[in-house]
Amino acid sequence: MTPIKLTPAFMAVLDQKNLTTKDLVLIADDGGGKYSLQGGSCTIGTNFTLIVLDAPDPDYPVAIANDQGLHLWSSDYDLYFLGAGLTLDVAHHNILLKDDAELLDSTIKIARGQDVLDAFQRGIKLSGDGC
């Protein structure tokens, strides 16, 4: 299991949004995944999103271990971009993701998985122009 540190500030945001009991998927938001909201080749490994689900998605089978008991998942592809010492934190009212080497994303988005899938079914791109 890949471990991640979830700071008290991050957990407070999830608690405020009533998301601490949901299944969450951490994705690299690069335009290629099932729930990817934006991006393209120029954003690979620089944009990440937390997808809220009501149940685990078999396409994201990798559990991300944490001390808070949060049900956090990903895939081998998405984890490829993340190094040791993963941390989700909050700074300046934004969720950020970092590892021991660098700040990976300072504006992590949270999106409901079903909303993303519904938008894609209607041909709507939720954000970004791609590249």
C-alpha positions in Angstrom: 0.0 0.0 0.0 1.2 3.5 -0.9 1.2 5.7 2.3 0.1 9.3 2.5 0.1 11.9 5.3 -3.2 13.7 5.6 -2.8 16.8 7.7 -5.4 18.0 10.2 -6.1 21.0 7.9 -6.9 18.7 5.0 -9.0 16.5 7.2 -10.9 19.5 8.4 -11.8 20.5 4.8 -13.1 17.0 4.1 -15.0 17.0 7.3 -16.6 20.3 6.5 -17.6 18.9 3.1 -19.0 15.7 4.7 -16.5 13.6 2.7 -14.6 11.7 5.4 -16.8 8.6 4.9 -16.8 8.6 1.1 -14.5 6.7 -1.2 -12.0 9.2 -2.7 -9.8 8.6 -5.8 -6.6 10.6 -6.3 -6.0 11.0 -10.1 -3.5 12.7 -12.2 -5.8 15.0 -14.1 -4.2 14.9 -17.5 -7.2 14.3 -19.8 -6.6 10.6 -20.1 -8.4 9.0 -17.2 -12.0 8.0 -16.7 -12.7 11.0 -14.4 -10.1 13.4 -15.8 -11.6 16.9 -15.9 -8.9 18.7 -17.9 -5.5 18.6 -19.4 -3.6 17.0 -22.0 0.0 16.1 -22.6 1.3 19.4 -21.3 -0.3 18.8 -17.8 0.8 15.2 -17.2 2.0 14.9 -13.6 1.1 18.6 -12.7 -2.6 18.5 -12.1 -4.4 16.2 -9.6 -8.0 15.8 -8.5 -9.8 14.0 -5.8 -12.8 12.2 -7.1 -15.7 11.5 -4.7 -17.4 8.1 -5.1 -20.2 6.3 -3.2 -18.3 3.0 -3.6 -14.9 1.9 -4.7 -14.3 1.8 -8.5 -12.5 -1.3 -9.7 -10.5 0.9 -12.2 -8.8 2.4 -9.2 -7.7 -0.6 -7.1 -4.7 0.7 -5.3 -5.4 1.7 -1.7 -3.5 4.6 -0.3 -2.7 4.0 3.3 -3.3 6.8 5.8 -3.6 7.1 9.6 -7.0 8.7 9.5 -8.9 5.7 8.1 -9.9 7.7 4.9 -10.9 5.4 2.0 -8.4 6.7 -0.5 -7.7 5.0 -3.8 -5.7 5.4 -7.0 -4.2 3.4 -9.9 -0.7 2.4 -10.8 -0.8 4.9 -13.6 -1.8 7.8 -11.4 0.7 6.9 -8.7 3.5 6.8 -11.3 3.8 10.6 -10.9 4.0 10.6 -7.1 7.2 10.1 -5.0 7.9 9.0 -1.5 6.6 11.2 1.4 3.2 12.0 -0.1 1.2 14.6 1.8 -2.2 16.2 1.3 -2.4 19.6 3.1 -4.1 23.0 2.9 -2.5 26.3 2.4 -4.1 29.7 1.5 -7.5 28.0 1.3 -6.2 25.5 -1.4 -5.6 21.8 -1.1 -2.1 20.9 -2.1 -0.2 17.7 -2.8 3.5 17.3 -2.2 6.0 14.6 -1.8 9.6 14.6 -0.4 11.0 16.1 -3.7 8.5 18.8 -4.6 5.2 20.5 -4.5 3.2 18.6 -7.1 -0.1 20.7 -7.2 -1.2 23.6 -5.1 -4.8 23.6 -6.3 -6.2 20.1 -6.0 -9.8 20.0 -7.1 -12.6 17.9 -5.6 -15.2 16.5 -8.0 -18.1 14.0 -7.7 -17.4 11.1 -9.9 -20.9 10.7 -11.1 -21.2 14.4 -12.1 -18.0 14.0 -14.2 -19.3 10.9 -15.9 -22.7 12.5 -16.5 -21.0 15.6 -18.1 -18.9 13.4 -20.3 -22.0 11.5 -21.5 -23.5 14.9 -22.5 -20.3 15.9 -24.3 -19.4 18.5 -21.8 -15.8 19.1 -20.8 -15.8 20.5 -17.3 -12.7 22.6 -17.5 -9.6 23.2 -19.5 -8.9 23.4 -23.2 -6.4 20.6 -23.4 -3.1 21.1 -25.2 
